[in-house]
Amino acid sequence: MNIMALRPWTDMVTLHPDVEAGALTEAIFAIDLGAIAARDPNVPAVNRTPEAFFRATHITADLGRLLEEVLASLAGEPGYNRVLKLRTPFGGGKSHTLAALLHAARDRAALNVVTGAERFADPGQVRVAVFDGEKFGALEPTPLPNGQAVQTMWGWLAWQIGGEKARALVAENDRNRTAPGGDLIHRLLTEGADGRPVLLLLDEVLKYMERAASVAVLDSTLARQAKDFFQNLTVEVAKTTHAVMVYSLQWSAREALGNMALLDELDKLASRVDQLREPVSGDEVLPILQRRLLGGKPDEATASDVGAAYEEVVTTMRRAYADNTTERQMAEEEGILLRERFKAAYPFHPALIDAMRERWTAVDAFQRTRGSLRFLGQCLHSLKKNGGARPLLGPGDIPLRDPEVRLAMLKELNAQNDYDPVVAADIEGPNARARRIDDRLARETPALASVRPATRLATAIFVYSFGGLKRQGETDAEALPPGVTEAELLAACVGPDLDSITATAVLADLRTSCLYLHYDGLRYCFKKDPNVTKLVEDAEQEVARNAEEVRGKIKELLTQRLAGQRTVVVWPAKTQDVPDREPAFLLGYLPLEFAAASSAEQERQAIEMFTRYGDRPRSYRNGIGLAIPDRKQVEALRRAVRYLMACDRVEARKSQLRLSKDLLDQLKERKRTEEAAVEAAFRALYTAVWLPRVEEGGIGIERVEAAGRPLQATGIHERMLELLTVVGTPKMHQSVTPRKIIERLRLRETAEGEEAARPGVRVSDVRDAFFAVLEPPRLDSLNALRKAIVRGVQEGAFGYASGYAPNLGTDGRYQLPRERIAFCRALSEDEVDFDSGFLMLPAAIPEAVPVAPTPEPFPAGVSEGLAPTSGGVSAPPTPSGPASPPSTATTGVVKFGFVATRDQVFRAFPAIANLAEKADGGKVAIQVEASAAAGFDPAWLRNAVEEPLDEADIERLETN
């Protein structure tokens, strides 16, 4: 059903005039049986006048049977029990039931306003005697209208049964406070009433007995005399033909003020002749509430539509959570019953009534009838007056923002001011946590603005935070702790406007943000004492006052995460904090304050770091980078670290705070949450690296940013390395080719133009050239050069010698013994000395001393692995291809050309590779030609084309 078709209950029902006017004093709902019996004009008319009373009272099936039974017994009809005991839980109330019997006995005609009551017997004029044990004194006499006074319950009952005539029968017993015997009681019920029917209504007998135990009567007590009278009275009433006695007892030991022995004794005194009656059972409480609080019966079609809409949502949720077919079928069957309950309870949500009837009754001070009626009446009045009603009034719809509603609820639960901080901080305060969540959700999803799911869930949890369910199947067992499970909470809060998925997500937010919400892994419950969240919040406020301590903690955590990385510098404050002439790529992670600086100031600081080392120019500019903190992530990191520090502070004070195991478990869970938040904040903090580059004759900044491209690494430094080496065009390399060394150092055998020949170079110059000159490639460490030198020696690109820098002879060769030069042979990396090493081109290597040839099993003029040269120096062999097949079956040279797109080039690679495999030397010559009308950017051409070819050690052919 469309939620728009479901109108607020305030549009669909009328309220009882008392509720509509807000006349919700305790006297309106409290039944003062003694005052009603005395026809006290101060009693509200709805309780004092028989007809008004029955119009506002829903006659349940059990109450109807009780009225029928009592009236028939008073009329003298046989076959009925004449001594009846009332023990009623929530709904209807003992006093309310006794008042109904009182009005029916005094004014039988008034009962006819109740449909079906016409069939009840009419006993005529009935003498009604009421004893209210809560008010009747045990020590002080009770005055009578004729100026006399009585001192005992039997004197008081006698006066009501027959005035002075009946009182005279027991006057001596009343004066001496000794219980009358059975015969005298029989005369009281017959002669004293002038033969008229007698209805005895005794309420709160146990409370009177408790007080009477302190009054001595000869060798006995007034309580013992009262018990004797009580027992004799039940026996004599049971033997009469026109008398009925109805008395009430407390429901439990808690209501009996802990005097379970006295309660049991009273229960057994009349057990031979009395019968237990419970005027209200099950869902009969629902029409009671409707009758007393509403101005008329709700429209049945409206109630049916609302019930069907809510039941469908709840049943759908339960089906989704069902694990098997049996559970799904059970959800369907329960849905049928639930629909009827929704319909019967309208405009109340059955979950709200169940919470009050099944949970709040465990609260000592809770008054099942008047307290519930007054509280619900206040809710109805507030929502009708101030708005905000939904199709049903459920546990999550209680308007706690209304002080009168909050007072009514907490007063009935004996928690007047204890929970005001809870409501203000977490539920309905100006800055309440639930309200913050709702405001955020409303911005993200405007349709949820009127739903207020966080406030609804928090309010419902508050309702379930008092009392507790009894264990299933145990009547007198101790109640379970207060609180509500997630399944119970969702069933009470979801509806056509709120699905279970949204509710579950919001509940998770409440669990981590509310200050007084406790969760033990099963139940949610608001408590007066703050939860771990509150303790952590308070500690966080302390931490926040010391910004330097927070900054130090962030630096400490960052340093821990970068530990073991020799090439990082954490938060350099001045230029000399980043070392110079360190042959490695150094990455300085700039402090958080850098993010708050202006763009101009950031560039100034970065360029100064790139160009200066203290008071002198920086040498190794090609070996430095700066990791830049993201301004948007700085505050998130500071907050996460503050809360992590707060968790540590609370943990350090766990003994002082007397944290329970549950709270310690919550603290550990919260700490894990904050640790994860810190980790995520650190991961997102550095997303860009600034590098120095030549720019218009000076030093500029090259910004390398992730720019939304996902980084796979999880470590902070690993992410920065991925950004520099994998994402986009690589900005840093872990290897370099021998050819790149030759090009960078401009090594040449002969002069070119104005540049002289340079057939050799110190290895230290190679190091300086790669780490000082701002040209690609930028190397990660000296090891890249070491490997390149080893490879260049082995492949014959250059020779290597160490010890001292040799002189160049007039023959163009370096003057040093040939055996000191490593060339065309394996060279271990640790042999490369960057301080004394020297590289030389092959042509500058001195000739080896000729060695007489020795017989070898090879063709004349060829030595193993080397081809002779005219100068006598061995040169790398020229690979020879396999023997050619007969010319009649082969083609000696294959030439072809093609034009291809990027994808076609990749698909052509296998064919070219096959050809290279069969070609001489395992190589093919490839001619590439590409044209662009706008021209190719030289920097791009260098980085995207030439550098990858160099990295692959591909020799480029000169073309015309």
CORLIN-V327490 format. One line per field, one symbol per residue. phi: phi as a letter, one per 40 degrees, with the letter a starting at -180 (. if undefined). A space follows every 10 residues. Layout:
phi=???
This chain:
phi=.ccccccdcc cbbbcddccd cgcbccccbc ccdcccccfc cccddcbccd ccccccbccc cccccccccc cccccgccgb cbbbbbbbcd hggccccccc ccccccbccc ccccdgcccc cbcgcbcbbb bbccbccccc cbcbdcgcab bbccccccdc cagccccccb ccccccfbcc cccccccccb cccfgccbbb bbbfcccccc ccccbcbfcb bccccccccd cccccccccc bbbbbbbbbc caccccggcc ccccccccdb ccbcbcbbcb afcccccccc ccbbcacccc ccccccdccc cccccccccc cccacccccc cccccccccc cdcccdcccd ccccccccbc cccdcccdcc cccccccccc cccccbggcb dbcbdcbccc ccdccccccc cccfbdbcbd cccccbbbcd bccccdcccc ccccbdcccc cfcccccccc dccccbgacc cdgbcbcccc cdhacccccc ccbcadbacc cccccccccc ccbccbcbbc gbbcacbccc cddccccccc cccccbcccc cccccccccc cbcgccbbbc fccbccccdb fccacbbccc cccdcccccc cccccccccc bbbgcbcccc ccbaabcbcc dccccccdcc cdccccdccc ccbccccfcc cccccccccc cccccccccc cccccbbabb bcacafgbbb bbcbbcfgcc bccbcccccc ccccbbcgcd babcaacdcc cccccfcacb cbgccccaca acccccdccc bbccaccccc accccdcccd cccccgcabb bbhacccccc cgbccadccc bcafacbccc ccbccbcaba cdcccccccd bccbdbcbdd gbbcgbbcbc cgccbdccdb ccdccdccbb bcbbbababa cdccccccdd cccccccccd ggbbcbbbbb badcgccdcc dcccbccdcc ccfcccccbc
